Amino acid sequence: MFDEILGLPAHPLIVHFAVVLTPLLVVVAAAYALVPRWRVPTAWAVVLLSLAAPAAVAAARQSGESLKAARFGSAEGEMAARISAHQSFANSLLLSVLGLGVAALLLVYASRPARDSVGRDRFGRPVTLILSAVTVLLAGAAGYFVFQAGDSGARAVWS
């Protein structure tokens, strides 16, 4: 399924979705967490990106596994080490972007007023502040790992 697209290896094509959507999620989720007045206009973007970015990273990871098996299964030495480093960053990226997606969705839900209240957070201010802090920390981690995964992948191919 993730081997080829129109005769080309799928990974270099699919990875662009992860490289674009993950930093967008990082920025929008951090802005949502840190700037309360931006929450209403950005909530829809946080929800969509919280679903799309982890899916894109999972697809990129799966297509990378297929590419490794098809073309680099017998790689040795420095090339094997570069691929292994890239793969380890991809695994960390997947975990961090999944965590960020869940935290951001929970933050959107918690920061929306309940039907019977006006202008108050659903579970109270302390819960919203904790979820905001977790979201910002996971955004930092996802931002770091998307950069490292991309950089290590580029170095594996171009060095």
Sequence and secondary structure as in RCSB ss.txt:
>XXXX:A:sequence
MFDEILGLPAHPLIVHFAVVLTPLLVVVAAAYALVPRWRVPTAWAVVLLSLAAPAAVAAARQSGESLKAARFGSA
EGEMAARISAHQSFANSLLLSVLGLGVAALLLVYASRPARDSVGRDRFGRPVTLILSAVTVLLAGAAGYFVFQAG
DSGARAVWS
>XXXX:A:secstr
  SEETTEEHHHHHHHHHHHHHHHHHHHHHHHHH GGGHHHHHHHHHHHHHHHHHHHHHHHHHHHHHHHHHSTT 
 HHHHHHHHHHHHHHHHHHHHHHHHHHHHHHHHHHHS  TT SSS SS HHHHHHHHHHHHHHHHHHHHHHHHHH
HHHHHHHH 
